[in-house]
Amino acid sequence: MTTPGLLRDRSRTGPTPQPSSGRLSRPSTALGAVLVLVTFVPTSRVSGTVAWALLGLAVLALLACAGLHAPRLRWSAPAVLLLAVGAAATLSTVQHGTLPDLLRGALTTVLLAGCCLLAAHCTPADRDVVVAVVIALALAQLAFAAASAFLGLPAPWGLLGEAGSVFGSNELLPAVGGRTTGTMAHPIPFGTLMAAAAALAATARRLRPVPRLVLTAACASGVLLSGSRSAALVLLAGLLAGLLWPGATRTGAAGRVVVLLAAGVAVLVSDVPAHPALTSLEGTGSLTHRLGALEAVGRLLGRPLPETLFGSGEGSLLTLYADGLLQRDGFFAVDNQLVTTFALSGLVGVLCLVAAVGVGLLRGDRSTRAGALVVVLMFASFDTLEWTSTAVLLAVLVALGAARAPDEDRPGPA
């Protein structure tokens, strides 16, 4: 007879094994399919009908997979908290939004919460599949970007159909002229994906040293093609964190000390603050606009109490701009995810988002934390959750393995 003590011990070993079903029913398959869909077809560049169909298809795929695994799924903290963020914005739509805004907010909330739910219960085998999908996606995007930058082929969803010349110049790689987008319709989502993939490749446990180095370098080159200085900076931070975070790689304590000392010497020798890519930011609209997002927080605090607590809702950004509560420089993108969340979901939404990210980074899979951290750090200069591709990438990476027992996360012997 099984004793209660044995039952308690078994409950600590994490989720029960996946049912012996085909690969098509695995959580990693559903997550990979959604990532491919939202990356190759940006909803911001397709007609309303197509965008609704794609969003509905992604939600249905996640719900079907969740239904197959319902007996073993439990709501993880990142999924619940991200659901709360979306719920606050969706329910507050009554303030300034429309019925389509409400429906879009509800579907997007279900999409991101579903990604979190499935990702949290991914096994190590599922984790490897998800990492492989993200890296493969990045390599495919790199091919499109290279064709645009070096062969002059128009990007499939590029801004105004221009090839390799969006936004005029590329401060990271001036020789190629402009900034590339892959198929993601904007250089920053493209740069975010490439930076996350580079960090995942650098810390992937299944890769041998040479393939790891090659894939990391390839994805990092995509960051250069994107021209996103934010993506380049967060990639460096993510790689450093991945090497220093205990358990994220097989680097021991002595190795982490060496990495930290080497990073310090590199910063001193290279004189990073004087690098042209950074000094060229001084006095630019790119920098002043992002600083303006921080200034807007004080004005947003002056909203009525319900909006301050729970936000002004989906579809309210243009109204907030018109009322002078956000930046006043004529550019209608906040470019700071925490400020955007405060505008749409209020203080409650910001606290839930920060908690979701914190719990995910602490409890999630250690080997993918560098990639997750890259996307999180982009909050400071990009509306990450306002682009479906980067929102799904965040939801998957932050929650990956968060429902597993910590012991399952430890790296095995080299």
C-alpha positions as CSV (number, residue, x, y, z in Angstrom):
1,M,0.0,0.0,0.0
2,T,1.2,3.5,-0.8
3,T,1.7,5.6,2.2
4,P,0.7,9.3,2.4
5,G,4.4,10.2,2.9
6,L,5.3,8.6,-0.4
7,L,2.5,10.5,-2.1
8,R,3.9,13.7,-0.7
9,D,7.4,12.9,-1.9
10,R,6.1,12.2,-5.4
11,S,4.3,15.5,-5.5
12,R,7.6,17.3,-5.2
13,T,9.1,15.8,-8.3
14,G,7.2,18.2,-10.6
15,P,4.5,17.5,-13.2
16,T,3.6,14.0,-14.1
17,P,5.1,12.7,-17.4
18,Q,3.4,13.6,-20.6
19,P,0.9,11.1,-22.0
20,S,2.3,8.8,-24.6
21,S,0.8,10.7,-27.5
22,G,2.3,11.8,-30.8
23,R,4.7,14.7,-31.2
24,L,1.9,16.8,-32.7
25,S,0.1,16.9,-29.4
26,R,3.2,18.0,-27.3
27,P,3.1,21.5,-25.8
28,S,6.4,22.4,-27.6
29,T,4.7,21.7,-31.0
30,A,1.8,24.0,-30.3
31,L,4.1,26.7,-29.0
32,G,6.5,26.3,-31.9
33,A,3.6,26.6,-34.4
34,V,2.3,29.8,-32.8
35,L,5.8,31.3,-32.8
36,V,6.2,30.5,-36.5
37,L,2.8,32.0,-37.3
38,V,3.1,35.3,-35.5
39,T,6.8,35.8,-36.6
40,F,6.3,35.3,-40.3
41,V,2.9,37.0,-40.6
42,P,2.9,40.3,-38.5
43,T,-0.7,41.2,-37.7
44,S,0.2,44.9,-38.0
45,R,0.8,44.5,-41.7
46,V,-2.2,42.4,-42.8
47,S,-5.9,43.2,-43.3
48,G,-8.2,43.1,-40.4
49,T,-9.9,39.9,-41.5
50,V,-6.6,38.1,-41.9
51,A,-5.3,39.4,-38.6
52,W,-8.5,38.2,-36.7
53,A,-8.2,34.8,-38.4
54,L,-4.5,34.4,-37.5
55,L,-5.2,35.4,-33.9
56,G,-8.1,33.0,-33.6
57,L,-6.1,30.2,-35.2
58,A,-3.3,30.6,-32.7
59,V,-5.7,30.7,-29.8
60,L,-7.5,27.5,-31.0
61,A,-4.2,25.7,-31.4
62,L,-3.2,26.5,-27.8
63,L,-6.7,25.6,-26.4
64,A,-6.6,22.3,-28.3
65,C,-3.2,21.4,-26.9
66,A,-4.2,22.5,-23.4
67,G,-7.3,20.3,-23.6
68,L,-5.2,17.3,-24.5
69,H,-3.0,17.9,-21.4
70,A,-5.7,19.2,-19.1
71,P,-5.2,16.5,-16.4
72,R,-1.7,17.5,-15.7
73,L,-1.9,21.3,-16.3
74,R,-1.9,23.6,-13.3
75,W,-2.1,27.4,-13.5
76,S,1.5,28.7,-12.9
77,A,2.2,32.1,-11.4
78,P,3.4,33.7,-14.7
79,A,0.3,32.6,-16.5
80,V,-2.1,33.9,-13.8
81,L,-0.2,37.2,-13.5
82,L,0.0,37.8,-17.3
83,L,-3.7,36.9,-17.4
84,A,-4.4,39.6,-14.8
85,V,-2.4,42.2,-16.9
86,G,-4.5,41.5,-20.0
87,A,-7.7,41.3,-18.0
88,A,-7.2,44.8,-16.5
89,A,-6.7,46.3,-20.0
90,T,-9.5,44.4,-21.5
91,L,-12.1,45.2,-18.8
92,S,-11.0,48.9,-18.8
93,T,-11.8,49.1,-22.5
94,V,-15.1,50.6,-21.5
95,Q,-13.2,53.8,-20.7
96,H,-12.1,54.8,-24.3
97,G,-12.1,51.6,-26.5
98,T,-14.5,50.0,-28.9
99,L,-16.0,46.5,-29.1
100,P,-13.2,45.3,-31.6
101,D,-10.6,46.6,-29.1
102,L,-12.3,44.6,-26.3
103,L,-12.3,41.4,-28.4
104,R,-8.8,41.8,-29.6
105,G,-7.6,42.4,-26.0
106,A,-9.5,39.3,-24.8
107,L,-8.1,37.1,-27.5
108,T,-4.5,38.4,-27.1
109,T,-4.8,37.9,-23.3
110,V,-6.0,34.3,-23.8
111,L,-3.1,33.8,-26.3
112,L,-0.4,35.0,-24.0
113,A,-1.8,33.2,-20.9
114,G,-2.1,30.0,-22.9
115,C,1.5,30.3,-24.0
116,C,2.5,30.8,-20.4
117,L,0.4,27.8,-19.3
118,L,1.9,25.4,-21.8
119,A,5.4,26.7,-21.5
120,A,5.4,26.4,-17.8
121,H,4.7,22.6,-18.1
122,C,7.3,21.9,-20.8
123,T,9.6,19.1,-20.0
124,P,13.4,19.3,-20.8
125,A,12.7,17.6,-24.1
126,D,10.0,20.2,-24.9
127,R,12.4,22.9,-23.8
128,D,15.0,21.7,-26.4
129,V,12.3,21.8,-29.1
130,V,11.2,25.3,-28.2
131,V,14.8,26.5,-28.2
132,A,15.5,24.8,-31.6
133,V,12.4,26.5,-33.0
134,V,13.4,30.0,-31.8
135,I,16.9,29.6,-33.2
136,A,15.6,28.2,-36.5
137,L,13.2,31.1,-36.8
138,A,16.1,33.5,-36.2
139,L,18.2,31.9,-38.9
140,A,15.2,32.1,-41.4
141,Q,14.8,35.7,-40.5
142,L,18.5,36.3,-40.9
143,A,18.3,34.9,-44.5
144,F,15.5,37.4,-45.3
145,A,17.4,40.2,-43.7
146,A,20.6,39.4,-45.6
147,A,18.7,39.2,-48.9
148,S,17.3,42.6,-48.2
149,A,20.6,44.2,-47.1
150,F,23.0,42.7,-49.6
151,L,20.9,41.7,-52.6
152,G,18.4,44.6,-52.5
153,L,15.3,42.3,-52.3
154,P,12.3,44.0,-50.7
155,A,11.4,42.7,-47.3
156,P,8.1,40.8,-47.4
157,W,6.4,43.0,-44.8
158,G,9.0,45.8,-44.8
159,L,8.1,49.4,-43.9
160,L,7.0,50.9,-47.2
161,G,8.4,47.8,-49.0
162,E,11.9,49.2,-48.8
163,A,14.9,46.8,-48.8
164,G,17.6,47.4,-46.2
165,S,17.0,51.1,-46.0
166,V,14.3,51.7,-43.4
167,F,15.0,54.5,-41.0
168,G,17.8,55.9,-43.1
169,S,20.9,54.5,-41.5
170,N,22.3,51.7,-39.4
171,E,24.5,52.9,-36.6
172,L,25.7,49.4,-35.7
173,L,26.7,48.5,-39.3
174,P,26.9,51.6,-41.4
175,A,28.3,49.8,-44.4
176,V,24.9,48.1,-45.2
177,G,23.1,51.4,-45.2
178,G,19.7,51.0,-43.6
179,R,18.2,48.7,-41.0
180,T,16.6,45.3,-41.9
181,T,13.3,43.8,-40.7
182,G,13.3,40.2,-41.9
183,T,9.6,39.4,-42.3
184,M,8.7,41.1,-39.0
185,A,7.8,44.5,-40.4
186,H,10.0,46.5,-38.0
187,P,13.7,46.4,-37.1
188,I,13.2,46.3,-33.3
189,P,11.1,43.1,-33.2
190,F,13.5,41.5,-35.6
191,G,16.5,42.6,-33.5
192,T,14.7,41.3,-30.3
193,L,14.2,37.9,-31.8
194,M,17.8,37.7,-33.1
195,A,19.2,38.8,-29.7
196,A,17.1,36.3,-27.8
197,A,18.1,33.5,-30.2
198,A,21.8,34.4,-29.8
199,A,21.5,34.2,-26.0
200,L,19.6,30.9,-26.3
201,A,22.3,29.4,-28.6
202,A,25.1,30.6,-26.4
203,T,23.6,28.8,-23.3
204,A,22.0,25.8,-25.1
205,R,23.0,22.6,-23.2
206,R,22.5,20.3,-26.2
207,L,24.9,22.1,-28.5
208,R,28.6,21.3,-28.7
209,P,31.1,24.3,-28.5
210,V,31.6,24.8,-32.3
211,P,27.9,24.7,-33.3
212,R,27.1,26.9,-30.3
213,L,29.7,29.5,-31.3
214,V,28.6,29.5,-35.0
215,L,24.9,29.9,-34.1
216,T,25.5,32.6,-31.6
217,A,27.6,34.5,-34.0
218,A,25.0,34.1,-36.8
219,C,22.2,35.4,-34.6
220,A,24.3,38.2,-33.3
221,S,25.0,39.3,-36.9
222,G,21.2,39.6,-37.3
223,V,21.2,42.1,-34.4
224,L,23.8,44.2,-36.3
225,L,21.6,44.1,-39.4
226,S,18.6,45.2,-37.4
227,G,20.5,48.3,-36.3
228,S,18.8,48.2,-32.9
229,R,21.2,49.5,-30.4
230,S,18.8,48.4,-27.6
231,A,18.9,44.8,-28.9
232,A,22.7,44.9,-29.0
233,L,23.0,46.2,-25.4
234,V,20.5,43.7,-24.0
235,L,22.2,40.8,-25.9
236,L,25.5,41.7,-24.1
237,A,23.6,41.9,-20.8
238,G,21.8,38.6,-21.5
239,L,25.0,36.7,-22.4
240,L,26.8,38.0,-19.3
241,A,23.9,37.1,-17.1
242,G,23.7,33.6,-18.7
243,L,27.4,33.0,-17.9
244,L,27.1,34.3,-14.4
245,W,23.8,32.9,-13.3
246,P,24.4,29.7,-11.3
247,G,23.1,26.7,-13.1
248,A,22.3,28.4,-16.4
249,T,25.4,26.9,-18.0
250,R,28.0,24.4,-16.9
251,T,30.4,27.3,-16.0
252,G,31.6,26.7,-12.4
253,A,32.3,29.3,-9.7
254,A,35.8,29.9,-10.8
255,G,34.7,30.3,-14.4
256,R,32.1,32.8,-13.4
257,V,34.8,34.9,-11.6
258,V,36.9,34.8,-14.8
259,V,34.0,35.9,-16.9
260,L,33.2,38.8,-14.5
261,L,36.8,40.0,-14.5
262,A,37.1,39.7,-18.3
263,A,33.9,41.7,-18.7
264,G,35.2,44.4,-16.4
265,V,38.5,44.6,-18.3
266,A,36.6,44.7,-21.7
267,V,34.5,47.6,-20.5
268,L,37.5,49.5,-19.3
269,V,39.6,48.8,-22.4
270,S,36.9,49.4,-25.0
271,D,35.6,52.7,-23.5
272,V,32.0,51.7,-24.2
273,P,30.4,55.1,-23.3
274,A,32.5,56.7,-26.1
275,H,31.5,54.2,-28.8
276,P,30.0,55.9,-31.8
277,A,26.9,53.7,-31.7
278,L,26.1,55.2,-28.3
279,T,27.4,58.8,-28.7
280,S,25.3,59.1,-31.8
281,L,22.2,58.9,-29.6
282,E,22.9,62.2,-27.9
283,G,20.3,64.7,-28.7
284,T,18.4,62.4,-31.1
285,G,14.6,62.0,-31.2
286,S,15.1,58.3,-30.4
287,L,16.6,59.1,-27.0
288,T,14.4,62.1,-26.1
289,H,11.2,60.1,-27.0
290,R,12.1,57.3,-24.6
291,L,13.0,59.8,-21.9
292,G,9.6,61.4,-22.6
293,A,7.9,58.1,-21.8
294,L,9.3,58.4,-18.2
295,E,8.1,61.9,-17.9
296,A,4.6,60.8,-19.0
297,V,4.2,58.7,-15.9
298,G,3.5,61.7,-13.7
299,R,0.8,62.9,-16.1
300,L,-0.8,59.4,-16.2
301,L,-0.9,59.4,-12.4
302,G,-3.3,62.4,-12.7
303,R,-6.0,60.2,-14.3
304,P,-9.2,59.3,-12.4
305,L,-8.5,56.7,-9.7
306,P,-10.1,53.8,-11.5
307,E,-7.9,54.5,-14.6
308,T,-4.8,55.0,-12.5
309,L,-5.4,51.6,-10.8
310,F,-6.7,49.5,-13.7
311,G,-5.7,51.5,-16.8
312,S,-7.5,53.3,-19.6
313,G,-8.0,50.0,-21.5
314,E,-7.3,48.6,-24.9
315,G,-7.5,51.1,-27.7
316,S,-6.9,54.1,-25.4
317,L,-3.4,55.1,-26.4
318,L,-4.5,57.5,-29.2
319,T,-6.9,59.1,-26.8
320,L,-4.2,59.5,-24.1
321,Y,-1.9,61.1,-26.8
322,A,-4.7,63.5,-27.8
323,D,-5.2,64.4,-24.2
324,G,-1.5,65.2,-23.8
325,L,-0.9,62.5,-21.2
326,L,1.8,60.7,-23.2
327,Q,4.7,62.0,-25.3
328,R,4.1,65.3,-27.1
329,D,6.6,65.0,-29.9
330,G,4.2,63.7,-32.6
331,F,5.4,60.1,-32.5
332,F,2.7,57.7,-31.4
333,A,4.5,54.8,-29.8
334,V,5.4,54.8,-26.2
335,D,8.6,52.7,-26.6
336,N,8.6,51.6,-22.9
337,Q,6.6,48.5,-22.0
338,L,6.1,49.4,-18.4
339,V,4.8,52.8,-19.2
340,T,2.5,51.3,-21.9
341,T,1.2,48.8,-19.3
342,F,0.6,51.6,-16.9
343,A,-1.4,53.4,-19.5
344,L,-3.5,50.4,-20.5
345,S,-3.7,48.3,-17.3
346,G,-2.9,50.7,-14.6
347,L,-0.7,50.2,-11.5
348,V,-2.3,46.8,-10.9
349,G,-1.2,45.7,-14.4
350,V,2.4,47.0,-13.9
351,L,2.7,45.2,-10.6
352,C,1.4,41.9,-12.1
353,L,3.7,42.2,-15.1
354,V,6.8,42.8,-13.0
355,A,5.7,39.9,-10.7
356,A,5.2,37.6,-13.7
357,V,8.6,38.4,-15.1
358,G,10.3,38.0,-11.7
359,V,8.7,34.7,-10.9
360,G,9.4,33.4,-14.4
361,L,13.0,34.3,-14.3
362,L,13.4,32.8,-10.8
363,R,11.5,29.6,-11.4
364,G,11.8,29.0,-15.1
365,D,14.3,26.9,-16.9
366,R,17.8,28.0,-16.1
367,S,19.4,27.3,-19.5
368,T,16.9,29.7,-21.2
369,R,17.0,32.5,-18.7
370,A,19.5,34.5,-20.8
371,G,17.1,34.5,-23.7
372,A,14.2,35.4,-21.5
373,L,16.1,38.2,-19.9
374,V,17.0,39.7,-23.3
375,V,13.3,40.1,-24.1
376,V,12.5,41.5,-20.7
377,L,15.3,44.1,-20.8
378,M,13.8,45.3,-24.1
379,F,10.9,46.7,-22.0
380,A,13.1,49.8,-21.4
381,S,13.0,50.9,-25.1
382,F,10.2,49.0,-26.9
383,D,6.5,48.2,-26.5
384,T,7.2,44.4,-26.4
385,L,3.7,43.3,-25.7
386,E,2.2,45.5,-28.4
387,W,3.7,43.4,-31.1
388,T,2.3,39.9,-31.2
389,S,5.6,38.3,-32.2
390,T,7.6,39.7,-29.3
391,A,4.7,39.2,-26.9
392,V,4.4,35.5,-27.6
393,L,8.2,35.2,-27.5
394,L,8.2,36.8,-24.0
395,A,5.3,34.6,-22.7
396,V,7.0,31.4,-23.9
397,L,10.6,32.2,-22.7
398,V,9.7,33.7,-19.3
399,A,7.4,30.8,-18.3
400,L,9.4,28.0,-19.8
401,G,9.6,25.2,-17.3
402,A,8.3,27.4,-14.4
403,A,6.0,24.6,-13.1
404,R,8.8,22.0,-12.9
405,A,10.6,21.1,-9.7
406,P,13.9,23.0,-9.4
407,D,15.9,19.7,-9.3
408,E,14.8,18.9,-12.8
409,D,16.6,22.1,-14.0
410,R,20.1,21.2,-12.8
411,P,22.7,20.7,-15.5
412,G,24.0,17.2,-15.7
413,P,27.7,16.2,-15.9
414,A,29.6,17.5,-18.8
